[in-house]
Amino acid sequence: MMLKTGKINPYKVIVCGAGHAGCEAALASARMGLDTLLITGNLDTIAQMSCNPSIGGLAKGHIVREIDALGGEMAVNADAAGIHFKVLNASKGPAVQSPRAQCDKKAYQFRMKRALEAAKNLALFQGQGTELLTEGGKARGVRTNMGVDFYADAVILTTGTFLRGLMHIGFTKTEGGRMGDFAAKTLSNSLKECGIEIERLKTGTPARILGSSINFDKCAPQPGDSSPCLFGFYETYDPAECGVFHVEHLTLEERIAAVQKAKSFGNFEGFGHGQLKCFETDTTKETAEVILKNLKKSAMYGGAIEGVGPRYCPSIEDKIVRFADKETHRLFLEPEGRDTDEWYINGLSTSMPIDVQLQIIRSVTGLENAQMMRPAYAVEYDYAPPTQLSASLESRVIENLFCAGQINGTSGYEEAAGQGLIAGANAAAKLLGLEPLILKRHESYIGVLIDDLVTKGTKEPYRMFTSRAEYRLLLNHTSAEARLYKYAKKYALAGVGRLANIEAKNADIERLANAIEGGKEAAVLRRQEADTNLHALLGSDFCKLPQGLRDEVLYRVIYRGYLERDMRQLEKMSGLEEMSIPPDMTFSKALGLRIEAAQKLEKFKPATIGQASRISGISPADVSVLAVAVKSFISKTHTKKNNQYSS
């Protein structure tokens, strides 16, 4: 697609930032048929895995499977680049089991870049966004540092950690969103001038070390699962729509032909093979001694950092201080790729000076002679509190401006990608005259994530956990396609062939689950005896079915009672959850509503009573009063309109 500049030749959608959120946003918009431009400061760092080179994990793996069910790219990309696959919480119930993959970080980047280059309706441009262009309270485009402006009907900001990014190593400060990259210095001020609130957060990343300097004999090997659980639902993929090949195995002519056909890349049957080992080790008493002795040299403890850091991914300084009773802390050594000997020390994030970092690393079992390749650092960055957004991720301050990823206060590639897909789909939906794509809390973890952000906000980098979902039994990762099929179809996020395959798969799941439920096999399965022989119990035909289909059928049968209980509870709550609040309602005029509650509701502008109930400071009594007030408001408005028509 030809590059278009200037006001008279606008795009439909511009996405500013090509991290994990930006990639999914741009692809969703383009796949829905809209002329889309993706602007990034560096085309060579598209989909960069700035921290841990892994995808998935607890609750995050659920999000990746939901992204795949909605036609996104992250799942296939992670499977294609995966070098170590493991299902976490495997000893617990299936609802909280979650796939995770360690990826070759460079292979992940390059494949995602290729997928973007091959996409129809999508153009890429290297340039740094410096200013949001607006007209009449609406987003109209982006000004770049290249002296060129791009215009569009909608803009999506996916700026990651780059807004006034500032890196800390001890008391040494360097501008940048990540090591080796720039900082977006002026875009934050542009947003402030538009009336958008901006605050500050902090995150960090561990040092990288040379693998040949690790004494692996002192570390415990952690092999991947022998039967890897992939993220993609490949049994429903239509080869005519997505291709069944791996770009690295093609000749130049074949690659050109593939790009012209705009197909995805990936020899799906080859995913998950040739896995590499990870290793487990521990800190020592010496580690704690070094940290406590040098605590004031830490940028965080020394007062150099103002942003709030992630509570659930603390630095090693935080661990030593907060958990002083623990003699050791577990660490994981993870390879960064097949063609590099660079290793990631999972669990050893720090903002100490480099000389102290070396002492810390070499106090760890097996790392006594470790050679540092890249230092650990903390990074501060601006974010726009997400309570300024509607559930569609559109700004309530600037129309046609959407935000996704770390600009909304989240942490993690998966949370960013999920938001990006929804923001891209909703920008396209608005321009196409469709109602917004809003996933409900009982339908997906992405729905829980976005609802939490826009109703509760966050003062620290938000991370998804299964415990955040009230109906997590309904959200097992094997059911993502069934749960989200209607949205993939309605918004044309998946191809016609794949949609037909998903529909057929859903019908098979229902048929097989009902057939098992009608016999004695269901009771045997619910006892979940370790020696249950599925082949003998359900027959060879059932055991030959695709793994994903079998898993979902068994889940529905074994947990039927619990699932039905949750559905009954959901039905009880659905009345309030679905009751819409008119956008023009003035809460201060609601009879009986507390002043504090009215002020909070005016600030957050919830779309439904259910959403209002989750706003911090809104009590059950407030919800009851609000429900009555909404009914009264609707009734009066309806009466007023009828009188107007009569006159």
C-alpha positions in Angstrom: 0.0 0.0 0.0 1.4 3.4 -1.0 2.4 5.8 1.8 -0.1 8.7 2.1 0.8 12.1 3.8 -1.1 15.2 4.3 -4.7 16.2 5.2 -6.2 15.6 1.7 -5.1 11.9 1.6 -5.9 10.5 5.1 -5.8 6.9 6.3 -8.8 5.4 8.1 -6.7 4.4 11.1 -3.3 5.3 12.4 -1.6 3.2 15.1 1.3 4.9 16.9 3.7 2.3 18.3 4.6 -1.2 17.1 5.0 -3.2 20.3 2.7 -6.1 21.1 -0.4 -3.8 21.4 0.3 -1.9 18.3 0.9 -5.0 16.1 -2.5 -6.5 17.1 -4.3 -3.2 16.8 -2.9 -2.6 13.3 -3.7 -6.1 12.1 -7.2 -6.1 13.5 -8.0 -2.8 11.8 -6.5 -3.9 8.5 -8.2 -7.3 8.6 -11.5 -5.5 9.0 -10.8 -3.8 5.7 -9.7 -0.4 6.8 -6.7 1.5 5.3 -4.3 1.5 8.3 -0.9 3.0 9.0 1.4 1.7 11.7 4.1 4.2 12.8 7.0 3.1 14.9 10.3 4.7 16.0 12.3 1.7 14.8 11.1 -0.9 12.3 13.9 -3.2 13.5 12.3 -3.5 17.0 8.7 -4.3 16.0 7.3 -6.7 18.7 10.5 -6.4 20.7 10.5 -8.6 23.8 12.0 -6.0 26.0 11.9 -8.0 29.1 11.4 -11.8 29.5 11.3 -13.5 26.1 8.2 -15.5 27.0 4.6 -15.5 26.1 1.8 -16.8 28.3 1.8 -18.0 31.9 -0.8 -17.8 34.6 -4.0 -16.2 33.1 -1.8 -14.6 30.4 -1.9 -17.9 28.5 -5.7 -17.7 28.6 -5.4 -14.2 27.0 -3.2 -15.5 24.2 -5.6 -18.2 23.3 -8.4 -15.6 23.3 -6.4 -13.4 21.0 -6.1 -16.4 18.7 -9.8 -17.1 18.9 -10.4 -13.5 17.8 -8.1 -13.8 14.8 -5.0 -12.2 16.4 -1.4 -13.0 15.6 0.3 -13.4 19.0 -0.5 -17.1 19.4 0.8 -18.3 16.1 3.8 -16.0 16.4 4.7 -17.5 19.9 4.2 -21.1 18.6 6.4 -20.4 15.6 9.2 -18.9 17.7 8.8 -21.1 20.8 11.8 -22.9 22.1 10.4 -24.2 25.4 6.7 -25.0 26.2 5.2 -25.7 29.6 1.6 -25.7 31.0 1.7 -24.0 34.4 -0.5 -25.1 37.3 -0.6 -28.6 35.7 -1.3 -30.2 39.1 -4.3 -28.0 39.6 -7.7 -27.8 38.0 -8.0 -27.2 34.2 -9.6 -23.8 34.7 -6.4 -22.3 36.1 -3.9 -24.3 34.0 -2.2 -22.0 31.5 0.2 -22.5 28.6 3.5 -20.7 28.5 6.2 -20.6 25.9 9.8 -19.4 26.0 10.5 -17.8 22.6 13.4 -17.1 20.4 13.1 -13.3 20.8 14.6 -12.4 17.5 12.6 -15.0 15.6 9.5 -13.6 17.3 10.3 -10.1 16.2 11.2 -11.0 12.6 8.1 -13.2 12.1 5.8 -10.5 13.4 7.4 -7.9 11.2 6.9 -10.2 8.2 3.2 -10.8 9.1 2.7 -7.0 9.2 4.4 -6.5 5.9 2.3 -9.1 4.3 -1.0 -7.8 5.6 -3.5 -6.2 3.2 -4.6 -2.7 3.9 -1.6 -2.0 6.1 1.4 0.3 5.6 4.4 0.6 7.9 6.5 3.8 8.5 9.5 4.4 10.6 9.1 7.7 12.5 8.6 9.0 16.0 5.2 10.4 16.9 5.7 13.8 18.5 2.2 15.3 18.7 -1.4 14.2 18.5 -3.3 16.2 15.9 -6.9 17.1 16.8 -9.8 19.0 15.3 -13.0 19.9 17.1 -12.3 17.6 19.9 -11.5 14.6 17.7 -8.3 12.8 16.9 -7.2 13.5 13.3 -3.7 12.3 13.0 -0.1 12.2 14.2 2.9 14.6 13.7 6.3 12.9 13.4 9.9 13.9 14.0 10.4 13.6 10.2 8.6 16.8 9.6 5.7 15.0 8.0 2.1 14.7 9.3 -0.2 11.7 8.8 -4.0 12.1 9.0 -6.7 9.6 9.8 -10.3 9.2 11.0 -9.1 7.4 14.1 -5.8 7.2 16.0 -4.7 4.4 18.4 -1.8 5.1 20.8 0.2 2.1 21.8 3.3 3.9 23.1 4.6 1.3 25.6 7.2 2.7 28.0 8.4 5.4 25.7 6.5 8.4 26.9 9.2 10.4 28.6 11.0 7.1 29.3 13.8 7.4 31.8 16.1 4.4 32.6 17.9 4.0 36.0 21.0 2.1 36.8 21.9 3.1 40.3 21.8 6.9 40.2 22.8 7.0 36.5 19.8 8.1 34.4 19.5 7.7 30.6 16.5 8.8 28.5 14.8 6.0 26.6 11.9 3.6 26.7 14.3 0.7 26.8 18.0 0.2 26.6 19.3 1.2 23.2 16.2 3.1 22.2 14.8 6.6 22.3 12.3 8.4 24.6 9.1 10.1 23.3 9.6 13.5 25.0 6.9 15.7 23.5 3.8 13.4 23.0 2.9 13.4 26.7 2.6 17.2 26.7 0.5 17.0 23.6 -1.9 14.7 25.4 -2.0 17.0 28.4 -2.8 19.9 26.2 -5.8 17.9 24.9 -7.0 17.5 28.5 -5.8 13.9 29.1 -4.4 13.2 32.6 -0.9 11.8 32.7 0.8 10.0 35.6 4.0 8.0 36.1 4.8 4.3 36.5 7.9 2.2 36.7 9.0 -1.3 35.6 12.3 -3.1 35.3 14.3 -5.9 33.7 17.1 -8.3 34.9 20.6 -8.5 33.5 21.5 -10.8 30.6 24.5 -13.1 31.0 26.6 -15.3 28.7 25.5 -18.9 28.8 29.0 -20.4 28.6 29.8 -18.6 31.9 27.0 -20.4 33.8 27.8 -23.6 35.8 24.7 -25.6 34.8 25.9 -28.5 36.9 24.9 -26.5 40.0 21.4 -25.7 38.5 18.3 -27.9 38.2 17.3 -28.5 34.6 13.7 -27.6 33.7 12.7 -29.4 30.4 9.7 -28.4 28.5 6.6 -30.6 28.3 7.0 -33.6 26.1 3.6 -32.9 24.5 3.6 -29.1 24.1 0.4 -27.2 24.5 0.4 -24.7 21.7 -1.5 -21.4 21.8 -3.1 -21.6 18.4 -6.3 -23.5 17.7 -4.9 -25.1 14.6 -7.5 -27.7 14.1 -9.9 -24.9 12.9 -7.4 -23.1 10.7 -8.3 -23.1 7.0 -5.1 -23.6 4.9 -6.6 -21.7 2.0 -6.8 -18.6 4.3 -3.6 -18.8 6.3 -1.1 -21.0 4.6 0.7 -23.9 6.1 4.4 -23.0 5.7 7.3 -21.5 7.6 8.8 -18.3 6.0 12.4 -19.3 6.9 12.1 -22.4 4.7 11.1 -20.6 1.6 13.1 -19.4 -1.4 13.2 -15.7 -2.1 10.7 -16.2 -5.0 8.4 -18.2 -2.7 8.6 -15.5 0.0 7.7 -12.8 -2.6 4.7 -14.9 -3.7 3.7 -15.5 -0.2 3.8 -11.8 0.6 1.7 -11.0 -2.5 -0.9 -13.5 -1.3 -0.8 -11.9 2.1 -0.9 -15.2 3.9 0.3 -16.0 7.5 3.6 -17.9 8.0 4.0 -21.1 10.0 4.4 -24.8 9.4 2.0 -25.5 12.2 2.9 -29.2 12.4 6.5 -28.3 13.2 5.7 -26.1 16.2 6.9 -27.2 19.6 9.8 -29.5 18.4 13.4 -29.2 19.3 12.8 -27.6 22.7 15.7 -26.1 24.7 16.0 -26.5 28.5 15.6 -23.8 31.1 17.3 -24.1 34.5 16.4 -23.3 38.1 18.7 -21.9 40.7 18.5 -19.8 43.9 19.9 -16.7 45.6 22.1 -17.3 48.7 22.7 -15.6 52.0 25.5 -13.7 50.4 23.0 -12.3 47.9 20.9 -10.7 50.7 24.1 -9.4 52.4 25.2 -7.7 49.2 21.8 -6.1 48.6 21.3 -4.9 52.2 24.8 -3.5 52.3 24.2 -1.5 49.1 20.4 -0.7 49.4 20.9 3.1 49.3 22.6 2.7 45.9 19.4 1.3 44.4 17.6 3.9 42.3 14.3 2.8 43.8 15.4 2.8 47.5 17.6 5.8 47.0 14.7 8.0 46.0 15.6 8.5 42.4 12.4 6.9 41.1 9.0 8.5 41.5 6.9 6.0 39.5 5.1 3.1 41.2 6.5 -0.3 40.3 4.8 -3.6 39.7 3.8 -5.3 43.0 3.6 -8.8 41.4 7.0 -8.6 39.7 9.2 -7.0 42.4 12.9 -6.3 42.1 15.3 -8.4 44.0 15.8 -5.5 46.4 12.1 -5.6 47.1 12.1 -9.3 47.7 15.0 -9.2 50.2 13.4 -6.3 52.1 9.8 -7.5 52.1 10.6 -11.2 52.7 13.4 -10.9 55.1 12.5 -14.3 56.7 13.4 -16.1 53.5 17.0 -17.3 53.2 16.8 -17.8 49.4 14.7 -16.8 46.4 14.1 -19.0 43.4 15.4 -17.9 40.0 15.1 -19.3 36.5 17.7 -19.2 33.8 16.1 -18.9 30.4 17.8 -18.9 26.9 16.9 -15.9 24.7 17.1 -17.8 21.4 18.5 -20.7 19.4 21.3 -18.7 17.7 22.5 -16.8 20.7 24.2 -17.7 24.0 22.5 -14.8 25.9 20.5 -15.9 28.9 17.8 -14.1 30.9 17.8 -14.3 34.8 14.1 -14.5 35.6 13.5 -13.1 39.1 16.6 -10.9 39.4 15.3 -7.5 38.3 17.2 -4.6 39.9 18.1 -1.0 39.6 21.5 -1.3 41.4 24.7 0.1 40.0 26.6 -2.2 37.6 29.4 -3.1 40.1 26.8 -4.1 42.7 24.8 -6.0 40.1 27.9 -8.1 39.3 28.3 -8.9 43.0 24.6 -9.9 43.2 24.8 -12.1 40.1 28.0 -13.9 41.2 26.5 -14.7 44.6 23.8 -16.8 43.0 24.4 -20.6 42.8 25.9 -21.5 39.5 26.6 -17.9 38.5 29.9 -17.5 40.4 31.8 -16.8 37.2 28.9 -15.3 35.2 29.7 -12.8 32.5 27.3 -9.9 32.2 26.3 -8.9 28.7 23.6 -6.3 29.5 22.9 -4.7 32.8 19.6 -4.7 34.6 17.8 -1.4 34.8 14.5 0.2 35.9 12.5 2.4 33.5 10.0 5.1 34.4 7.4 6.2 31.9 4.2 8.2 31.6 0.8 6.6 31.3 -2.8 7.9 31.0 -5.0 6.5 33.8 -7.4 4.2 32.0 -10.5 5.5 33.8 -10.5 8.2 31.1 -11.5 5.5 28.6 -14.8 3.9 27.7 -15.1 0.1 27.6 -14.3 0.2 23.9 -10.9 1.7 24.8 -11.9 5.0 23.2 -10.9 8.2 25.0 -13.8 10.0 26.8 -11.8 13.2 26.4 -10.8 13.0 22.7 -13.2 11.4 20.3 -11.8 8.8 17.9 -8.7 8.4 20.0 -8.1 4.9 21.3 -5.4 3.7 23.7 -3.9 0.2 24.4 -1.1 -1.4 26.3 1.2 0.2 28.8 -0.2 3.7 28.2 -3.2 2.3 30.0 -1.2 1.2 33.0 -0.8 -2.5 32.3 2.3 -4.7 32.3 2.9 -7.7 30.1 3.0 -8.5 26.4 -0.2 -10.5 26.6 -2.3 -7.8 28.4 -1.0 -5.3 25.8 -1.8 -7.5 22.8 -5.3 -8.2 24.0 -6.1 -4.5 24.4 -4.5 -3.8 21.1 -6.7 -6.2 19.3 -9.9 -4.7 20.9 -8.7 -1.1 20.3 -8.0 -1.9 16.6 -11.3 -3.7 16.2 -13.3 -0.9 17.9 -11.6 1.9 15.9 -12.6 0.0 12.8 -16.1 -0.8 14.1 -16.8 2.9 14.8 -15.8 3.9 11.4 -17.8 1.1 9.8 -20.9 2.1 11.8 -20.8 -1.1 14.0 -21.5 -1.2 17.7 -18.4 -1.5 19.8 -16.8 -4.8 20.6 -17.1 -5.1 24.3 -16.2 -8.5 25.9 -18.0 -9.3 29.1 -16.3 -10.4 32.3 -17.8 -13.9 32.1 -16.8 -14.3 28.4 -13.1 -13.6 28.5 -10.0 -12.6 30.5 -9.6 -9.7 28.0 -13.1 -8.6 29.1 -12.0 -8.8 32.8 -8.8 -6.9 32.1 -10.5 -4.0 30.2 -13.4 -3.7 32.7 -11.0 -3.6 35.6 -9.0 -0.8 33.9 -11.9 1.5 32.9 -13.9 1.1 36.1 -11.2 0.7 38.8 -8.2 2.2 37.2 -4.7 1.3 38.4 -2.0 3.0 40.4 0.6 0.3 39.6 1.3 -1.8 36.5 -1.7 -4.0 36.2 -1.1 -7.7 35.7 -3.7 -10.4 35.0 -4.3 -13.3 37.3 -7.0 -16.0 37.2 -8.2 -14.8 40.6 -9.3 -11.5 39.1 -12.1 -13.3 37.2 -15.3 -14.1 39.2 -16.3 -16.8 36.7 -13.0 -18.3 35.9 -14.5 -21.8 35.6 -16.2 -20.6 32.5 -12.9 -19.2 31.1 -10.7 -22.3 30.8 -8.2 -21.8 28.0 -9.5 -24.7 25.8 -12.9 -22.9 25.4 -11.7 -19.6 24.0 -12.9 -20.3 20.5 -16.4 -21.4 21.7 -16.7 -18.3 23.9 -15.6 -15.8 21.4 -16.8 -17.2 18.1 -19.8 -14.8 17.8 -17.4 -11.8 18.0 -14.9 -13.2 15.6 -17.8 -13.7 13.1 -19.6 -10.4 13.8 -16.5 -8.3 13.3 -15.0 -10.5 10.5 -11.8 -11.0 12.6 -11.3 -14.5 11.3 -11.7 -15.9 7.8 -14.9 -17.5 6.5 -13.3 -20.9 6.3 -12.1 -20.8 9.9 -15.4 -19.5 11.2 -17.1 -22.5 9.6 -14.7 -24.9 11.2 -15.2 -23.3 14.6 -18.9 -23.6 14.2 -18.6 -27.3 13.3 -16.2 -27.8 16.2 -18.6 -26.2 18.7 -21.4 -28.4 17.4 -19.1 -31.5 17.9 -18.3 -30.4 21.5 -22.0 -30.1 22.3 -22.9 -33.4 20.7 -20.1 -35.4 22.3 -20.6 -33.9 25.7 -24.3 -34.6 25.7 -23.7 -38.1 24.5 -21.2 -38.8 27.3 -23.6 -37.1 29.8 -26.3 -39.5 28.9 -24.4 -42.6 29.9 -22.5 -44.1 32.8 -19.2 -42.7 31.6 -19.9 -39.3 33.0 -19.9 -40.5 36.6 -16.6 -42.4 36.1 -15.0 -39.3 34.6 -16.2 -37.1 37.5 -14.5 -39.3 40.0 -11.3 -38.4 38.1 -9.5 -41.6 39.0 -5.8 -41.5 38.1 -6.0 -44.8 36.2 -9.1 -44.0 34.2 -8.5 -45.5 30.7 -10.1 -43.1 28.2 -9.6 -45.5 25.4 -11.5 -48.2 27.2 -14.1 -45.9 28.6 -14.9 -43.7 25.6 -13.6 -45.7 22.6 -10.8 -45.3 20.0 -12.8 -42.9 17.9 -13.0 -40.4 20.7 -9.3 -40.7 21.5 -8.4 -40.0 17.8 -10.2 -36.6 18.0 -8.0 -33.5 18.1 -6.5 -32.9 21.5 -8.2 -29.5 22.0 -11.7 -30.9 21.1 -11.2 -33.8 23.5 -10.0 -31.6 26.3 -13.0 -29.3 26.0 -15.5 -32.1 25.9 -14.0 -33.7 29.0 -13.9 -30.4 30.8 -17.6 -29.8 30.2 -18.5 -33.3 31.4 -16.3 -33.5 34.5 -17.1 -30.0 35.7 -20.7 -29.8 34.6 -22.2 -29.2 38.0 -19.8 -26.4 38.8 -20.3 -24.8 35.4 -24.1 -24.9 35.8 -23.8 -23.3 39.3 -21.8 -20.4 37.8 -24.3 -20.0 35.1 -27.1 -19.8 37.6 -25.2 -17.2 39.6 -24.5 -15.3 36.4 -28.2 -15.2 35.4 -29.0 -13.8 38.8 -26.6 -10.9 38.3 -27.3 -10.4 34.6 -30.2 -8.0 35.2 -28.0 -5.4 36.8 -25.0 -6.2 34.7 -26.8 -5.7 31.4 -28.9 -2.6 32.5 -27.5 0.3 30.4 -27.0 3.7 31.9 -28.0 6.5 29.4 -24.9 8.5 28.5 -26.8 11.8 29.0 -27.8 10.9 32.6 -26.8 13.5 35.3 -25.9 11.5 38.4 -26.0 14.6 40.7 -29.7 14.8 40.0 -30.4 11.1 40.9 -32.7 11.2 44.0 -31.1 9.5 47.1 -27.7 9.0 45.6 -24.8 10.0 47.9 -22.8 13.1 46.8 -19.5 11.0 46.8 -21.1 8.3 44.7 -22.6 10.8 42.2 -19.1 12.4 41.8 -17.4 9.1 41.2 -20.1 8.1 38.6 -19.8 11.5 36.9 -16.0 10.9 36.7 -16.0 7.3 35.4 -19.3 7.5 33.3 -20.0 3.7 33.6 -22.0 2.2 30.7 -24.0 -0.3 32.8 -25.1 -0.8 36.4 -22.7 -3.8 36.6 -19.8 -1.6 35.6 -20.9 1.1 38.2 -20.9 -1.6 40.9 -17.2 -2.2 40.4 -16.1 1.3 40.8 -14.1 1.8 44.0 -16.2 3.6 46.6 -19.6 2.6 45.1 -21.5 0.6 47.7 -24.3 -2.0 47.2 -26.7 0.6 48.5 -25.5 3.1 45.9 -26.1 0.5 43.2 -29.7 -0.1 44.4 -30.4 3.6 44.4 -28.7 4.0 41.0 -30.8 1.2 39.4 -34.0 2.9 40.5 -32.7 6.3 39.3 -31.8 4.9 35.9 -35.3 3.4 35.4 -36.9 6.7 36.4 -34.7 8.6 34.1 -35.5 6.3 31.1 -39.2 6.5 31.9 -39.2 10.3 32.1 -37.1 10.6 28.9 -39.4 8.2 27.1 -42.5 10.1 28.3 -41.0 13.4 27.2 -40.2 12.1 23.7 -43.8 10.8 23.3 -45.2 14.2 24.3 -42.9 15.8 21.7 -44.1 13.5 19.0 -47.8 14.1 20.1 -47.4 17.8 19.8 
